[in-house]
Amino acid sequence: MEATETKGKLSVHTENIFPIIKKFLYADHEIFLRELVANGIDASQKLRHLASLGNYDGNLENLKLNISVNADAKTITVSDGGVGMTAEEIKKYINQVAFSGASEFIEKYQNTEASKQIIGHFGLGFYSAFMVSAKVEIFTRSYTATAQEACHWSCDGSTTYELQTTEKENIGTDIVLHLAEDSLEFLEKQRLKGILLKYCKFLPFPVAFEGEVLNNPTPLWTKTPSDLTDEDYKAFYKELYPQAIDEPLFWIHLNVDYPFNLTGILYFPKLKKEFVVSKEKIHLYSRQVFITDEVKDVVPEFLMLLHGIIDSPDIPLNVSRSYLQADGNVKKINSYISRKVADKLHEIFKNDRKSFEEKWPSLNLFVQYGMVTDDKFSEKAKAFYLLKNIDNQFFTPEEYQERIAINQTDKHGSKIALYTNDTLKQHTFIESAKKYSYDVIVLDTPLTGHFIQHLESKLEKFRIKRVDADTVYELVPKEEEVASVLSENEQNALKELFTEVVADTEMEVQIASLPADEFPVTLTIPEFNRRMKEISSMNGWDSNMLRDNYKVVVNANHALVQKILSQDDTDHKKRLARQGLDLAMLSQNLLKGPALSDFINRSLELVQK
């Protein structure tokens, strides 16, 4: 067959496409390899589909991609064994770019965050080759063509191209990139291999680089869950995150085809008490092509703590974030994933509560985060969220309200849950609560302040106070059962004495009739002030602007307090009162510097006497 040659100009709409690609996508220029490989995968899938319909009866053994480098020639070649193209198809799909014009591109996207993945959305996948190339050649043979009807297309980045017939033994397409001088880094084999491992690790056809197959064409999320074992899921987790130390707690296999297509596997990692930016993120794929691990707009915010894979062809990956946030499918996918996670947790809770309780330390922060940020998740989570007390017993919020109803109800009829966020630091107050037979739960995550407010807003007549709060002694009927051994005049004198001692501290003094074996002096902090400081600190605000406003609670029934009041020497009386106050401050780690030195010296003096 006689060779024919055509020279021409690309579509007038592409007059400025190459500088646009360079300008807007240069920061992500490695993406060219993903786009070209993805095109080869599409071509391979089309040929396999044609064969399944009986429209192609040739050999399918070449359905794989080969990527090779020629350092001397400064070229990279991407080859596939797919459907190939005829001359007419080249003119249609290569010479005409699939959008209305370069001017529209600039107008619509120059001020957005879309630059990362615009190419594929506009049918520009092939043209991403010019991000790194001074010249690009295509050698292609359609599955409908003879060896002599193959085509050779070339373009040097201008708006002119050459197209001629050539010979090619196998069907498929070879794309040869002649690298530009500013992109010679891509001749480094390790650099290319790294990009392929990043974007092409799970492509559905073998991807070979310099003869070595790099990918797993049948990753776990593409398989039927009933065919998989726990060991399969754990092994795949290790494949995704080789550096992970702990095994996942459990996982969810996603598989839905209506009203959108989505598959994937989400793993629950062992979480600590702190928010840590994890390298083991959720990876987003489209038809097994890696897109990004920045999935904030696709999954609910609290699910960012999970690991795994989400694969969906229905997510508009190549557009701006504002478009992504408004997309109907993305919103449905977001809600679906949240619901599936809540259902999975509830299922484990109902089927094996003991196992669920054992996993709770790693789930607590995650579930709190979900409840605080997602109302629909919160509605489901209240059935399986667990409050753990200091005796290591677990209760749902409903169960816990029943537990404390009799003994921890205030004069307004509200149930009062007492909590500690530091069992060691608040040990004195915990022991005091035990004397009243009060129950104390442990809430010690970074979200505690937010979570308490959330829980109080959802549960009627239910309040949560830290065990060292100023409202602990307001619970009834316990306080009413303790009578004061001091007269009203004695109590007034006691208050006047301690008020004078704390005059330089802005602390308020309260005289309380507590059991004789309670501490003589304790410091409490108003619940509202303490909570506001915690929330301010977590949000990065200046919590130092909020005063602690400690309250000095003096136990009128303690023998030491009565001894202080009975002293004739006014100075000694004040010194003993100061000693009682300093002991309370020491228990709160509030004595520092000169105040601590004074306390030590005074203690030595009193012991010697």
TATAWO-V242473 format. One record per backbone hydrogen bond with DSSP energy under -0.5 kcal/mol. CO is the residue of the C=O (numbers start at 1). NH is the residue of the N-H. Records with the same first field share a line. If there is no record, write none. Layout:
# TATAWO-V242473
CO = NH / NH
This chain:
# TATAWO-V242473
4 = 165
6 = 163
8 = 161
11 = 14
12 = 15
13 = 102
14 = 17
16 = 20
17 = 21
18 = 22
19 = 23
20 = 24
21 = 25
22 = 26
25 = 28
26 = 29
28 = 31
29 = 32
30 = 33 / 34
31 = 35
32 = 36
33 = 37
34 = 38
35 = 39
36 = 40
37 = 41
38 = 42
39 = 43
40 = 44
41 = 45
42 = 46
43 = 47 / 83
44 = 48
45 = 49
46 = 50
47 = 51
48 = 52
49 = 53
50 = 55 / 56
51 = 54
60 = 63
62 = 64
65 = 208
66 = 79
67 = 210
68 = 77
69 = 71
70 = 74 / 75
74 = 179
75 = 70
76 = 177
77 = 68 / 79
78 = 175
79 = 66
80 = 173
83 = 143
85 = 142
86 = 90
87 = 91
88 = 92
89 = 93
90 = 94 / 95
95 = 11 / 97
97 = 99
101 = 105
102 = 106
103 = 107
104 = 108
105 = 109
106 = 110
109 = 112
113 = 116
114 = 117
117 = 121
118 = 122
119 = 122 / 124
120 = 123
124 = 128
125 = 128
126 = 129
127 = 130
128 = 131
129 = 132 / 133
132 = 180
135 = 178
136 = 155
137 = 176
138 = 140 / 153
139 = 174
140 = 151
141 = 172
142 = 145
146 = 149
147 = 150 / 168
150 = 166
151 = 140
152 = 164
153 = 138
154 = 162
155 = 136
159 = 10
160 = 156
161 = 8
162 = 154
163 = 6
164 = 152
166 = 150
172 = 141
173 = 80
174 = 139 / 176
175 = 78 / 177
176 = 137 / 178
177 = 76 / 179
178 = 134 / 135
180 = 183
181 = 184
183 = 186
184 = 187
185 = 188
188 = 192
189 = 193
190 = 194
191 = 195
192 = 196
193 = 197
194 = 198
195 = 199
196 = 200
199 = 290
200 = 203
201 = 216
206 = 65 / 208
207 = 214 / 215
208 = 67 / 210
209 = 212
211 = 213
212 = 209
215 = 217
219 = 222
220 = 223
224 = 227
225 = 228
229 = 233
230 = 234
231 = 235
232 = 236
233 = 237
234 = 238
235 = 239
236 = 240
237 = 241
241 = 244
250 = 268
252 = 254 / 266
254 = 264
256 = 262
260 = 262
261 = 314
262 = 256
263 = 311
264 = 254
265 = 309
266 = 252
267 = 269 / 307
268 = 249 / 250
269 = 271
273 = 446
274 = 276
276 = 278
279 = 281
281 = 308
283 = 285 / 310
284 = 291 / 292
285 = 312
286 = 289
288 = 290
289 = 286
292 = 284
293 = 295
295 = 298 / 299
300 = 303
301 = 304
302 = 305
303 = 306
307 = 267
308 = 283
309 = 265
310 = 285
311 = 263
312 = 315
314 = 316
315 = 317
316 = 319
320 = 324
321 = 325
322 = 326
323 = 327
324 = 327
327 = 331
328 = 332
329 = 333
330 = 334
331 = 335
332 = 336
333 = 337
334 = 338
335 = 339
336 = 340
337 = 341
338 = 342
339 = 343
340 = 344
341 = 345
342 = 346
343 = 347
344 = 348
345 = 349
346 = 350
347 = 351
348 = 352
352 = 356
353 = 357
354 = 358
355 = 359
356 = 360
359 = 362 / 363
360 = 363 / 364
362 = 271
363 = 367
364 = 368
365 = 369
366 = 370
367 = 371
368 = 372
369 = 373
370 = 374
374 = 378
375 = 379
376 = 380
377 = 381
378 = 382
380 = 383
381 = 384 / 385
386 = 388
387 = 395
388 = 442
389 = 392
393 = 389
395 = 387
396 = 400
397 = 401
398 = 402
399 = 403
400 = 404
401 = 405
402 = 405
404 = 408
408 = 416
409 = 476
410 = 413
414 = 410
415 = 417 / 463
416 = 418
417 = 465
418 = 441
419 = 467
420 = 443
422 = 426
424 = 427
426 = 430
427 = 431
428 = 432
429 = 433
430 = 434
431 = 435
432 = 436
433 = 436 / 438
434 = 437
439 = 418
440 = 390
441 = 420 / 443
445 = 448
447 = 451
448 = 452
449 = 453
450 = 454
451 = 455
452 = 456
453 = 457
454 = 458
455 = 458 / 459
459 = 462
461 = 415
463 = 417
465 = 419
466 = 469
468 = 525
469 = 472
471 = 474
472 = 475
475 = 479
476 = 409
477 = 481
478 = 481
479 = 482
481 = 483
487 = 491
488 = 492
489 = 493
490 = 494
491 = 495
492 = 496
493 = 497
494 = 498
495 = 499
496 = 500
497 = 501
498 = 502
500 = 503
502 = 505 / 506 / 507
508 = 552
510 = 512 / 554
512 = 514 / 556
515 = 518
520 = 555
522 = 553
524 = 551
525 = 470
526 = 530
527 = 531
528 = 532
529 = 533
530 = 534
531 = 535
532 = 536
533 = 537
534 = 538
535 = 539
536 = 541
537 = 540
541 = 543
542 = 545
543 = 546
545 = 547
549 = 526
550 = 508
551 = 524 / 553
552 = 510 / 554
553 = 522 / 555
554 = 512 / 556
555 = 558
558 = 562
559 = 563
560 = 564
561 = 565
562 = 566
563 = 567
564 = 567
568 = 570
569 = 573
570 = 574
571 = 575
572 = 576
573 = 577
574 = 578
575 = 579
576 = 580
577 = 581
578 = 582
579 = 583
580 = 584
581 = 585
582 = 586
583 = 587
584 = 588
585 = 588 / 590
586 = 589
590 = 592
592 = 595 / 596
593 = 596 / 597
594 = 598
595 = 599
596 = 600
597 = 601
598 = 602
599 = 603
600 = 604
601 = 605
602 = 606
603 = 607
604 = 608
605 = 609
